[in-house]
Amino acid sequence: MGSVDKVAFIDALRNRTKQLSLRTIRLFQQLPKTEEARIIGRQLLRASTSVGANYRAVCRARSKAEYYAKLCICVEEADETLFWLELLMESGIVSEEKLKPLHKEFEEVVSILATARKSASAH
């Protein structure tokens, strides 16, 4: 991958993780006003927004060690986001049909970030 392509990819992923945070915020705002929905929703909101925030930190890492550590956090938070989305679906709080696109998007982000982490650990 050339340096121009790499910069474009990084910018696209930074924007993608931010847009996912915004989608999750909108989802949170639409959750039922039940106690369990609010508890799971807060966890989802925290994890999903952490992905975007930590990916920005990855892009500003001052060392290879910091880059790798922040990337690991991104993978963990994105995977945790999947867990909370699955709980919302499997508990029946939100329909699978409504959450499927967001779940798929986070699965793709987990895959991308995990691949980047694997590549970073090889260097």
C-alpha positions, 0 to 999 in steps of 0.5 A, a space after each residue: 500500500 502506497 503512502 497516499 493510499 495508507 493516509 486515505 485508509 487511515 482517514 477513512 477508518 477514523 471517519 468510519 469509527 466516528 460515524 459508528 459512534 454517532 449511530 450508536 448515540 442515535 440508537 441509545 436515544 431511541 432505546 426503551 426507557 426501561 432499566 435494563 435497556 438504559 444499563 446495557 445502552 450505557 455500556 454500549 455507548 461507552 464501548 462504541 464511542 471508545 473505539 472512535 476515540 482510541 482510534 484517533 489516539 492510535 493515529 497520534 501515537 508517539 511510539 510503536 508501543 503506544 500505537 500497539 497498546 491503543 490498537 489493542 484497546 480499539 479491538 477490545 472495545 469494538 468486540 465489547 460493542 458487539 457483545 452489548 449489541 448482541 445482548 440488546 438483540 437476544 434479550 428482545 430489547 431491540 429487534 435483530 432487524 434494526 441492529 443487524 446493519 450496525 452489528 455487521 459494521 462493528 464486525 468489519 471494524 473488529 476484523 480490520 483492527 485485529 488485522 492491523 494489530 496482528 500486523 503491528 505485532 509482527 513488526 
